[in-house]
Amino acid sequence: MVCSGCRLSSTFDVVRTSEFLMPPRLRGKWALGITPRNFTWIMKDKLAICERPGGYGDNHRRVRRQEEIIWLRENGFGCLVSIIPAPHNLHNYDELSLPYRHRPFTGLDDLGLWLKTFYTELHALLENNVKVIVHNENVDDRLVGIMGGYIRWSGLVEDPSQAITVIERIAGRQLDPFGREVILMVHELR
């Protein structure tokens, strides 16, 4: 299912071959793409996180970005949510027909207001059975903390210390003070 309100290009490029028209999807063994780096399920088959498709900084690779976006599309993700401040990759999501939303998290905005808006929107997507992936430049403590906050905000885990433990197990590392602060404050945002 594709999310309503997600941006998706209305144009559909078509590649002409000598015999027939073919949509711009790869054929053969690469048709399913490559799993994005640091791909982690937060809620199995519903909500996941990863680093920016293609990597970031000096590690960014155009071909890898394309393969990872194809993997997301072919694995049924109905909406990608980018929280990086810059609009990097957005045009690539359009080109490869992956619905997306850009919700930049700068850290300078009112944290409570940003989280409440983000969690409300994310919850609506999940309630409508849209498979969602959220990415930052990398899978850092900010992204993990925001997802831990969602686990508590949504009521999946009420106790803050238990929510911290759950998200640390999912991420495979301890949260920094920012992540803990988010989890401790989100009950006030409901």
NUBADREN-974018 format. One line per 2 residues: number of its first residue (from 1); their letters; for each residue x, z, y of N, C-alpha, C, O. Coordinates in nm, 3 decimals. Atoms other than C-alpha are relative to their C-alpha. Layout:
! NUBADREN-974018
NUM> A> X/Z/Y/X/Z/Y/X/Z/Y/X/Z/Y | ...
***
This chain:
! NUBADREN-974018
1> MV> 0.084/0.000/-0.118/0.000/0.000/0.000/0.088/0.000/0.123/0.190/0.069/0.127 | -0.076/0.009/-0.124/0.126/-0.086/0.347/-0.068/0.086/0.104/-0.191/0.093/0.110
3> CS> 0.056/-0.090/-0.100/0.083/0.156/0.634/-0.062/-0.078/0.115/-0.010/-0.181/0.157 | 0.057/0.060/-0.119/-0.147/0.070/0.917/0.077/0.055/0.119/0.117/0.172/0.118
5> GC> -0.077/-0.043/-0.116/0.028/0.089/1.250/0.148/-0.028/-0.013/0.222/-0.016/0.084 | -0.140/0.037/0.018/0.361/-0.015/1.099/0.021/-0.137/0.061/-0.072/-0.219/0.065
7> RL> -0.031/0.131/-0.057/0.531/-0.308/1.262/0.042/-0.092/-0.112/0.126/-0.056/-0.195 | -0.036/0.100/0.098/0.551/-0.616/1.048/-0.018/-0.135/0.065/-0.123/-0.164/0.122
9> SS> 0.004/0.130/-0.064/0.630/-0.961/1.168/-0.118/-0.081/-0.053/-0.146/-0.081/-0.172 | 0.112/0.083/0.042/0.333/-1.194/1.165/0.046/-0.138/-0.045/-0.030/-0.213/-0.106
11> TF> -0.052/0.129/0.043/0.557/-1.493/1.108/0.057/0.013/-0.140/0.111/0.117/-0.177 | -0.053/-0.001/0.137/0.656/-1.586/0.756/0.085/-0.124/-0.014/0.033/-0.235/-0.031
13> DV> -0.090/0.113/0.012/0.963/-1.805/0.736/-0.009/-0.058/-0.140/-0.017/0.016/-0.238 | 0.008/0.067/0.129/0.948/-2.060/0.460/0.120/-0.092/-0.015/0.154/-0.166/0.077
15> VR> -0.116/0.083/0.029/1.246/-2.229/0.301/-0.050/-0.125/-0.072/-0.119/-0.114/-0.173 | 0.045/0.124/0.061/1.187/-2.596/0.218/0.105/-0.048/-0.099/0.224/-0.059/-0.066
17> TS> -0.087/0.062/0.100/1.334/-2.733/-0.100/-0.049/-0.141/-0.020/-0.151/-0.179/0.038 | 0.039/0.139/0.017/1.314/-3.092/-0.216/-0.135/-0.015/-0.071/-0.201/-0.117/-0.052
19> EF> 0.121/0.015/0.078/1.017/-3.024/-0.445/-0.117/0.086/0.045/-0.232/0.045/0.033 | 0.111/-0.089/-0.032/0.816/-2.727/-0.315/0.044/0.100/0.106/0.162/0.110/0.140
21> LM> -0.029/-0.105/-0.096/0.792/-2.449/-0.061/0.019/0.131/-0.074/-0.052/0.160/-0.169 | -0.035/-0.124/0.069/0.942/-2.116/-0.160/0.015/0.112/0.102/0.084/0.093/0.202
23> PP> -0.016/-0.110/-0.094/0.910/-1.776/0.014/0.145/0.048/0.002/0.219/0.025/-0.094 | -0.139/-0.039/-0.014/1.236/-1.623/0.138/0.038/0.122/-0.083/0.095/0.217/-0.029
25> RL> -0.039/-0.108/0.090/1.284/-1.392/-0.162/0.107/-0.054/-0.093/0.106/-0.172/-0.130 | -0.106/0.042/0.089/1.588/-1.401/-0.381/-0.052/-0.015/-0.142/-0.149/0.049/-0.181
27> RG> 0.034/0.021/0.140/1.566/-1.521/-0.738/0.114/0.051/-0.087/0.227/0.063/-0.040 | -0.104/-0.039/0.094/1.756/-1.403/-1.044/0.030/0.148/0.004/-0.056/0.229/0.041
29> KW> -0.034/-0.140/0.018/1.943/-1.078/-1.098/0.005/0.081/0.130/-0.002/0.204/0.125 | -0.005/-0.072/-0.127/1.964/-0.992/-0.726/-0.138/0.017/0.063/-0.149/0.076/0.171
31> AL> 0.134/-0.003/-0.058/1.589/-1.020/-0.670/-0.050/0.141/0.026/-0.136/0.160/0.113 | 0.046/-0.137/-0.019/1.544/-0.643/-0.697/0.084/0.079/0.098/0.050/0.193/0.130
33> GI> -0.082/-0.067/-0.100/1.820/-0.554/-0.450/0.085/0.112/-0.056/0.105/0.123/-0.177 | -0.089/-0.111/0.032/2.045/-0.247/-0.448/-0.060/0.129/0.055/-0.111/0.131/0.167
35> TP> 0.049/-0.130/-0.045/1.940/0.119/-0.426/0.078/0.044/0.123/0.201/0.039/0.123 | -0.070/-0.046/-0.121/2.019/0.254/-0.076/0.090/0.119/-0.028/0.064/0.199/-0.118
37> RN> -0.094/-0.110/0.016/2.309/0.494/-0.043/-0.070/0.133/0.028/-0.153/0.145/0.118 | 0.052/-0.136/-0.012/2.223/0.862/-0.082/-0.153/0.005/-0.007/-0.216/0.090/0.056
39> FT> 0.145/0.001/0.020/1.868/0.775/-0.187/-0.039/0.127/-0.074/0.017/0.158/-0.179 | 0.043/-0.127/0.059/1.690/1.104/-0.264/-0.151/0.014/0.015/-0.206/-0.003/0.124
41> WI> 0.143/-0.026/-0.007/1.329/1.175/-0.353/-0.023/0.140/0.056/0.038/0.236/0.010 | 0.045/-0.130/-0.049/1.173/1.457/-0.150/-0.126/0.039/-0.076/-0.142/0.152/-0.121
43> MK> 0.121/-0.013/0.082/0.836/1.412/-0.323/-0.002/-0.123/-0.091/-0.021/-0.234/-0.043 | -0.015/0.109/0.097/0.869/1.199/-0.638/-0.107/-0.109/0.017/-0.227/-0.081/0.019
45> DK> 0.084/0.119/-0.013/0.724/0.848/-0.595/-0.090/0.001/0.123/-0.186/-0.076/0.129 | 0.079/-0.004/-0.123/0.584/0.939/-0.250/0.086/-0.003/0.126/0.062/-0.082/0.217
47> LA> -0.081/-0.017/-0.121/0.852/1.039/0.002/0.146/0.012/-0.038/0.183/0.093/-0.123 | -0.144/-0.001/0.029/1.225/0.970/-0.002/0.078/-0.010/0.130/0.023/-0.041/0.236
49> IC> -0.091/0.016/-0.112/1.525/0.972/0.230/0.121/-0.081/-0.047/0.151/-0.088/-0.166 | -0.124/0.070/0.029/1.838/0.761/0.250/0.077/-0.017/0.130/0.026/0.014/0.237
51> ER> -0.072/0.033/-0.122/2.111/0.662/0.491/-0.047/-0.136/0.048/-0.115/-0.208/-0.025 | 0.041/0.128/-0.058/2.060/0.363/0.718/0.036/-0.114/-0.094/0.151/-0.126/-0.135
53> PG> -0.030/0.112/0.091/2.029/0.052/0.499/0.119/-0.083/0.051/0.122/-0.127/0.166 | -0.121/0.073/-0.036/2.365/-0.124/0.499/0.113/0.091/0.042/0.226/0.045/0.061
55> GY> -0.104/-0.093/-0.044/2.554/0.188/0.602/-0.001/0.014/0.151/-0.090/-0.037/0.220 | -0.009/-0.023/-0.144/2.662/0.294/0.948/0.146/-0.005/0.043/0.237/0.013/-0.039
57> GD> -0.136/0.004/-0.054/2.966/0.260/1.172/0.084/-0.107/-0.065/0.037/-0.219/-0.088 | -0.093/0.094/0.062/3.269/0.092/1.014/-0.041/-0.039/-0.142/0.005/-0.141/-0.194
59> NH> 0.043/0.028/0.138/3.101/0.106/0.671/-0.121/-0.092/-0.009/-0.164/-0.126/-0.119 | 0.121/0.082/0.003/2.803/-0.109/0.774/0.032/-0.140/-0.050/0.127/-0.204/-0.005
61> RR> -0.018/0.134/0.056/2.772/-0.430/0.572/-0.133/-0.073/0.002/-0.233/-0.023/-0.049 | 0.120/0.080/-0.014/2.517/-0.703/0.647/-0.064/-0.033/-0.135/-0.185/-0.018/-0.152
63> VR> 0.054/0.038/0.130/2.480/-0.818/0.286/-0.057/0.122/-0.072/-0.163/0.113/-0.134 | 0.052/-0.121/0.062/2.440/-0.462/0.161/-0.132/0.042/0.065/-0.225/0.084/-0.004
65> RQ> 0.125/-0.033/-0.071/2.176/-0.399/0.430/-0.115/-0.084/-0.055/-0.222/-0.031/-0.084 | 0.105/0.088/0.051/1.979/-0.700/0.310/-0.039/0.040/-0.141/-0.158/0.046/-0.172
67> EE> 0.030/-0.038/0.138/2.006/-0.596/-0.055/-0.076/0.132/-0.008/-0.167/0.146/-0.090 | 0.069/-0.129/0.001/1.895/-0.239/0.021/-0.143/-0.013/0.052/-0.234/0.050/-0.001
69> II> 0.135/0.022/-0.052/1.597/-0.355/0.228/-0.086/-0.069/-0.107/-0.202/-0.035/-0.125 | 0.072/0.067/0.108/1.497/-0.588/-0.056/-0.039/0.101/-0.108/-0.151/0.097/-0.159
71> WL> 0.029/-0.102/0.102/1.520/-0.295/-0.301/-0.118/0.086/0.044/-0.207/0.114/-0.035 | 0.109/-0.083/-0.051/1.292/-0.084/-0.079/-0.133/-0.077/-0.007/-0.234/-0.022/-0.051
73> RE> 0.122/0.082/0.002/1.039/-0.367/-0.046/-0.049/-0.021/-0.144/-0.168/-0.005/-0.172 | 0.038/0.029/0.138/1.044/-0.453/-0.418/-0.040/0.125/-0.078/-0.104/0.114/-0.182
75> NG> 0.037/-0.125/0.067/1.004/-0.086/-0.515/-0.122/0.066/0.063/-0.148/0.184/0.041 | 0.130/-0.044/-0.046/0.678/-0.053/-0.328/-0.005/0.094/0.119/-0.106/0.159/0.141
77> FG> 0.006/-0.085/-0.119/0.774/0.134/-0.012/-0.087/-0.070/0.103/-0.057/-0.181/0.146 | 0.095/0.057/-0.094/0.485/0.074/0.225/0.037/0.021/0.145/-0.018/-0.045/0.233
79> CL> -0.042/-0.025/-0.137/0.657/0.212/0.533/0.138/0.066/0.001/0.162/0.164/-0.068 | -0.131/-0.061/-0.025/1.014/0.283/0.639/-0.008/0.064/0.138/-0.056/0.001/0.233
81> VS> -0.002/-0.069/-0.129/1.054/0.540/0.917/0.145/0.025/0.037/0.217/0.097/-0.033 | -0.136/-0.017/-0.049/1.377/0.522/1.114/-0.001/0.106/0.109/-0.077/0.096/0.205
83> II> -0.008/-0.104/-0.104/1.469/0.834/1.311/0.129/-0.013/0.081/0.157/0.073/0.165 | -0.121/0.017/-0.081/1.797/0.698/1.450/-0.042/-0.036/0.142/-0.140/-0.107/0.161
85> PA> 0.038/0.027/-0.139/1.792/0.682/1.831/0.000/-0.148/0.038/-0.087/-0.192/0.114 | -0.011/0.142/-0.035/1.898/0.316/1.853/-0.090/-0.085/-0.090/-0.122/-0.043/-0.202
87> PH> 0.088/0.086/0.081/1.680/0.027/1.729/0.073/-0.086/-0.103/0.027/-0.195/-0.136 | -0.075/0.076/0.099/1.941/-0.088/1.476/-0.085/-0.028/-0.123/-0.162/0.057/-0.167
89> NL> 0.065/0.045/0.124/1.805/-0.280/1.174/-0.147/-0.036/0.016/-0.203/-0.098/-0.075 | 0.145/0.023/-0.010/1.447/-0.305/1.308/-0.035/-0.147/-0.019/-0.132/-0.179/-0.088
91> HN> 0.029/0.143/0.017/1.461/-0.684/1.333/0.023/-0.045/-0.144/-0.042/-0.140/-0.190 | -0.023/0.034/0.140/1.597/-0.696/0.978/-0.118/0.039/-0.088/-0.150/-0.030/-0.184
93> YD> 0.119/-0.040/0.074/1.293/-0.506/0.850/-0.109/-0.106/0.018/-0.179/-0.140/-0.077 | 0.096/0.108/-0.027/1.075/-0.770/1.017/0.033/-0.123/-0.083/-0.054/-0.179/-0.151
95> EL> -0.042/0.122/0.070/1.277/-1.057/0.869/-0.025/0.007/-0.149/-0.056/-0.095/-0.212 | 0.015/-0.015/0.144/1.251/-0.915/0.517/-0.135/0.061/-0.039/-0.152/0.110/-0.151
97> SL> 0.139/-0.042/0.026/0.883/-0.815/0.545/-0.013/0.143/-0.050/-0.088/0.170/-0.143 | 0.013/-0.141/0.034/0.932/-0.439/0.524/-0.064/0.072/0.120/-0.003/0.080/0.226
99> PY> 0.065/-0.072/-0.110/0.681/-0.244/0.738/0.082/0.122/0.042/0.141/0.189/-0.043 | -0.081/-0.111/-0.048/0.847/0.016/0.958/-0.063/0.065/0.123/-0.151/0.009/0.188
101> RH> 0.031/-0.071/-0.123/0.802/0.271/1.232/0.132/0.057/0.052/0.213/0.108/-0.026 | -0.121/-0.055/-0.062/1.076/0.373/1.475/-0.039/0.125/0.076/-0.111/0.118/0.176
103> RP> 0.029/-0.129/-0.062/1.056/0.741/1.567/0.133/0.068/0.032/0.176/0.159/-0.039 | -0.134/-0.049/-0.031/1.388/0.814/1.739/0.006/0.151/0.022/-0.073/0.208/0.097
105> FT> -0.024/-0.143/-0.019/1.513/1.170/1.713/0.134/0.014/0.070/0.239/-0.011/0.011 | -0.123/-0.012/-0.078/1.766/1.234/1.987/0.055/0.141/-0.001/0.173/0.162/0.026
107> GL> -0.042/-0.139/-0.008/1.778/1.611/1.965/-0.015/0.054/0.141/-0.004/0.175/0.163 | 0.016/-0.041/-0.139/1.720/1.617/2.341/-0.146/0.022/0.035/-0.179/0.090/0.133
109> DD> 0.143/-0.015/-0.024/1.342/1.596/2.319/-0.044/0.141/-0.036/0.032/0.218/-0.094 | 0.059/-0.127/0.039/1.117/1.897/2.279/-0.013/-0.002/-0.152/-0.095/-0.077/-0.206
111> LG> -0.004/0.002/0.146/1.186/1.973/1.912/-0.137/0.025/-0.061/-0.178/-0.047/-0.152 | 0.131/-0.032/0.055/0.847/2.131/1.845/-0.099/-0.115/0.014/-0.172/-0.146/-0.080
113> LW> 0.091/0.112/-0.024/0.654/1.842/1.999/0.036/-0.119/-0.089/-0.053/-0.181/-0.148 | -0.043/0.112/0.084/0.863/1.579/1.816/-0.037/0.026/-0.146/-0.091/-0.063/-0.212
115> LK> 0.030/-0.033/0.140/0.825/1.757/1.481/-0.151/-0.006/-0.029/-0.192/-0.061/-0.131 | 0.145/0.001/0.022/0.449/1.806/1.519/-0.053/-0.143/-0.008/-0.132/-0.175/-0.096
117> TF> 0.042/0.139/0.000/0.397/1.439/1.603/0.048/-0.072/-0.126/-0.028/-0.143/-0.191 | -0.060/0.064/0.118/0.632/1.324/1.325/-0.069/0.045/-0.128/-0.105/-0.038/-0.211
119> YT> 0.063/-0.052/0.122/0.481/1.552/1.058/-0.146/-0.046/-0.013/-0.191/-0.077/-0.123 | 0.139/0.046/0.004/0.125/1.456/1.152/-0.008/-0.146/-0.045/-0.091/-0.182/-0.128
121> EL> -0.002/0.142/0.036/0.207/1.087/1.126/0.043/-0.019/-0.147/-0.017/-0.097/-0.220 | -0.048/0.008/0.137/0.402/1.131/0.801/-0.108/0.045/-0.098/-0.129/-0.017/-0.202
123> HA> 0.107/-0.053/0.086/0.119/1.336/0.650/-0.113/-0.102/-0.015/-0.167/-0.120/-0.124 | 0.107/0.101/0.005/-0.136/1.067/0.739/0.041/-0.116/-0.091/-0.042/-0.166/-0.168
125> LL> -0.048/0.107/0.088/0.077/0.801/0.568/-0.011/0.041/-0.146/-0.062/-0.034/-0.229 | 0.001/-0.047/0.139/0.114/1.008/0.252/-0.143/0.022/-0.051/-0.171/-0.004/-0.168
127> EN> 0.139/-0.019/0.038/-0.257/1.096/0.249/-0.067/-0.133/-0.034/-0.161/-0.137/-0.113 | 0.054/0.134/0.027/-0.329/0.721/0.249/0.075/-0.072/-0.111/0.066/-0.194/-0.125
129> NV> -0.074/0.052/0.115/-0.106/0.674/-0.056/0.103/-0.107/0.036/0.125/-0.201/-0.040 | -0.109/0.088/-0.040/0.169/0.494/0.135/0.130/0.065/-0.046/0.156/0.181/-0.014
131> KV> -0.131/-0.049/0.042/0.510/0.533/-0.026/0.095/-0.015/0.120/0.111/-0.125/0.172 | -0.076/-0.004/-0.125/0.742/0.633/0.261/0.146/0.033/-0.026/0.179/0.117/-0.110
133> IV> -0.142/-0.036/-0.001/1.118/0.634/0.311/0.039/0.026/0.145/0.004/-0.050/0.234 | -0.046/-0.038/-0.133/1.277/0.807/0.610/0.152/-0.009/-0.001/0.217/0.035/-0.096
135> HN> -0.146/0.005/-0.007/1.632/0.735/0.722/0.053/0.037/0.136/-0.011/0.019/0.239 | -0.083/-0.027/-0.117/1.888/0.851/0.971/0.125/-0.084/-0.020/0.132/-0.161/-0.116
137> EN> -0.125/0.074/0.022/2.237/0.704/1.017/0.055/0.035/-0.138/0.093/-0.053/-0.216 | -0.042/-0.046/0.133/2.338/0.915/0.717/-0.093/0.113/-0.042/-0.174/0.162/0.037
139> VD> 0.082/-0.112/0.047/2.174/1.181/0.503/0.075/0.127/0.041/0.160/0.178/-0.032 | -0.067/-0.115/-0.057/2.281/1.471/0.719/-0.093/0.121/0.002/-0.207/0.113/-0.043
141> DR> 0.079/-0.122/-0.003/2.159/1.825/0.778/-0.125/-0.013/0.088/-0.225/0.054/0.063 | 0.119/0.020/-0.082/1.921/1.706/1.049/-0.112/-0.062/-0.083/-0.225/-0.012/-0.084
143> LV> 0.102/0.067/0.081/1.738/1.469/0.816/-0.051/0.091/-0.111/-0.171/0.100/-0.133 | 0.039/-0.091/0.108/1.738/1.719/0.529/-0.083/0.116/0.055/-0.182/0.156/-0.006
145> GI> 0.075/-0.109/-0.062/1.620/1.998/0.759/-0.140/-0.042/0.043/-0.236/0.033/0.025 | 0.131/0.052/-0.040/1.338/1.784/0.899/-0.090/-0.016/-0.123/-0.209/0.015/-0.116
147> MG> 0.080/0.015/0.123/1.223/1.706/0.543/-0.036/0.136/-0.059/-0.146/0.154/-0.110 | 0.032/-0.136/0.045/1.247/2.073/0.447/-0.111/0.060/0.084/-0.198/0.131/0.032
149> GY> 0.107/-0.045/-0.089/1.033/2.149/0.750/-0.134/-0.061/-0.039/-0.237/0.006/-0.033 | 0.126/0.064/0.042/0.776/1.897/0.628/-0.057/0.067/-0.124/-0.178/0.087/-0.135
151> IR> 0.045/-0.068/0.122/0.760/2.068/0.288/-0.076/0.127/0.035/-0.179/0.158/-0.025 | 0.068/-0.123/-0.040/0.667/2.391/0.462/-0.121/-0.030/0.088/-0.228/0.028/0.067
153> WS> 0.109/0.033/-0.092/0.450/2.239/0.738/-0.124/-0.049/-0.076/-0.237/-0.014/-0.042 | 0.112/0.057/0.075/0.237/2.052/0.484/-0.066/0.099/-0.094/-0.172/0.071/-0.151
155> GL> 0.058/-0.102/0.087/0.174/2.370/0.286/0.043/-0.012/-0.145/-0.007/0.063/-0.229 | -0.048/0.010/0.138/0.356/2.256/-0.028/0.073/0.127/-0.042/0.063/0.170/-0.156
157> VE> -0.069/-0.128/0.021/0.572/2.569/0.003/-0.022/0.083/0.125/0.021/0.043/0.234 | 0.032/-0.083/-0.117/0.451/2.847/0.233/0.115/0.089/0.045/0.141/0.101/0.165
159> DP> -0.106/-0.096/-0.031/0.742/3.093/0.214/0.123/-0.073/0.055/0.173/-0.165/-0.010 | -0.114/0.070/-0.060/1.029/2.988/0.447/0.127/0.007/-0.084/0.200/-0.093/-0.095
161> SQ> -0.122/-0.009/0.081/1.307/3.119/0.222/-0.012/-0.086/-0.125/0.087/-0.143/-0.172 | 0.022/0.085/0.117/1.153/2.938/-0.074/0.011/-0.148/0.040/0.065/-0.228/-0.037
163> AI> -0.012/0.138/-0.049/1.126/2.615/0.132/0.147/-0.037/0.019/0.188/-0.149/-0.013 | -0.144/0.024/-0.018/1.496/2.647/0.222/0.066/-0.022/-0.136/0.146/-0.114/-0.152
165> TV> -0.057/0.013/0.134/1.586/2.695/-0.145/-0.038/-0.133/-0.063/0.047/-0.200/-0.122 | 0.046/0.126/0.060/1.376/2.396/-0.254/0.074/-0.118/0.060/0.124/-0.204/-0.013
167> IE> -0.064/0.116/-0.063/1.523/2.155/0.002/0.151/0.001/-0.026/0.212/-0.106/-0.036 | -0.144/-0.005/0.033/1.879/2.278/-0.068/0.025/-0.051/-0.142/0.125/-0.118/-0.166
169> RI> -0.013/0.053/0.136/1.827/2.205/-0.438/-0.019/-0.151/-0.003/0.055/-0.222/-0.070 | 0.024/0.145/-0.007/1.686/1.861/-0.361/0.122/-0.071/0.058/0.166/-0.173/0.006
171> AG> -0.112/0.064/-0.069/1.974/1.780/-0.124/0.134/0.026/-0.067/0.230/-0.048/-0.046 | -0.126/-0.032/0.067/2.241/1.943/-0.339/0.103/0.065/0.090/0.223/0.057/0.063
173> RQ> -0.092/-0.070/-0.091/2.391/2.142/-0.051/-0.077/0.099/0.086/-0.200/0.094/0.094 | 0.062/-0.098/-0.087/2.325/2.430/0.186/-0.035/-0.063/0.134/0.032/-0.155/0.181
175> LD> 0.042/0.047/-0.131/2.142/2.371/0.511/0.085/0.064/0.110/0.134/0.176/0.095 | -0.066/-0.056/-0.118/2.308/2.419/0.846/-0.103/0.079/0.082/-0.221/0.079/0.047
177> PF> 0.095/-0.078/-0.081/2.153/2.642/1.116/-0.117/-0.082/0.056/-0.228/-0.031/0.065 | 0.109/0.083/-0.051/1.950/2.351/1.259/-0.110/-0.013/-0.105/-0.227/0.009/-0.074
179> GR> 0.098/0.017/0.107/1.777/2.284/0.926/-0.077/0.127/-0.029/-0.199/0.123/-0.050 | 0.067/-0.128/0.023/1.702/2.651/0.873/-0.096/0.033/0.114/-0.207/0.081/0.091
181> EV> 0.085/-0.025/-0.117/1.564/2.681/1.227/-0.129/-0.081/-0.008/-0.237/-0.030/0.022 | 0.119/0.085/0.013/1.328/2.388/1.167/-0.097/0.060/-0.101/-0.216/0.072/-0.073
183> IL> 0.086/-0.054/0.105/1.195/2.539/0.845/-0.065/0.130/0.044/-0.181/0.155/0.010 | 0.055/-0.128/-0.045/1.147/2.880/1.007/-0.107/-0.016/0.108/-0.196/0.069/0.120
185> MV> 0.093/0.014/-0.113/0.954/2.742/1.307/-0.123/-0.086/-0.027/-0.219/-0.079/0.049 | 0.105/0.101/0.015/0.725/2.475/1.159/-0.140/0.057/-0.022/-0.239/-0.010/0.008
187> HE> 0.134/-0.056/0.019/0.440/2.710/1.066/-0.074/0.015/0.133/-0.197/0.019/0.134 | 0.060/-0.013/-0.132/0.378/2.746/1.441/-0.056/-0.135/0.050/-0.131/-0.139/0.147
189> LR> 0.038/0.134/-0.046/0.321/2.369/1.470/-0.127/-0.054/-0.064/-0.174/-0.161/-0.027 | 0.119/0.048/0.071/0.020/2.339/1.239/-0.121/-0.006/0.091/-0.230/-0.044/0.047
***
